[in-house]
Amino acid sequence: MRIAVRFFALMREKAGTDIVNIDLSDGASAAQALEAIQGQYPVLTPYLSRVRLALQMNFINVDTVLHEGDELALIPPVSGGKACSR
């Protein structure tokens, strides 16, 4: 099966693209998708253990089974902003 994987922020910069299509076995999990991404983009390895996963705009865990045509988003931790003063 083929799924789309979206990268954001630093991961997008490191991968050099914001979206890739990957081929997985039918019934593959999000964890298997992360393994495939790590194989194709080893530069992302340090970030993959800290990403949040989203499927069709809903957060998921690594055990979630993927289906043909799914779009998996890898969302890195965010930081920054300005502290609130009250």
N, C-alpha and C positions, 0 to 999 in steps of 0.2 A: 504494500500500500504506500501511497505517497501522501506526506503531510507537509505543510508549510511551517517554518519556524521563523519567528520574528525576534530580532535583537534590538535592544534599546540602549541608549546612553553609551557608556564606555565599551560595552560589548559590541555595539554596532561599529564603533570606531576601530576596535581591534580586529573584528572580522572583515571590515572593509565593505560591508553591505548591511542592509536592514532586514532582508528576508532571504531565506534559502529554502529550497524544496529538498526533502530527504526521503529515501525509500527505506521502509521498515517491513518486517514480517507482519502478516495479519495478526491482530491481537496483541501487538507490541504495547508496552507501557511507556509512560512518560520517562521513566528511568532509562529505558532502552533508547529512547530518542536522545537523551542527554549523552549517553555513551556514543551514539553515532555522531553527534555534534562534536564531541571531544575528539573523535577520530579524524573528522574533516577539518576541524579548527582547533588544533592543540593549543594555540595561543589563548583560548578561552578557558582552559583547564582551571586556572586559579579562581575563576569566578563562578563556575558551575555549581559548586557546593553551596553557594550563598544566594542563588537566584530564587525568586518566587515564580511559580509556573501558573500560567493562565491558559485556559482553553475556552474559546468562544466567549471571552471576556469574563470568565468565572475562574477564581483561584482553585487549583487542584493540587493533589499530592503526587508523588512520584509513582504510586501504584496505579494511578488512573490508566485505564485502557484507552488507547487512541484508535481512531477510525479513519478510513480513507477520506481525504479532503480536509481533515481537521487543521486548524491553525493554532499552533502552540506558541505562546509568547514567553520569552525568558526575560523576567523583570529583575534587574539588579537592585541591590539595596540603594536607597537614596539618602542623602544627607544634605546638610547645608541649610540655608534659610537664615532668618534673623530671629533671635530670641525675643519673646514677647516681654514687654515691660509693662507692669501693671501698677 
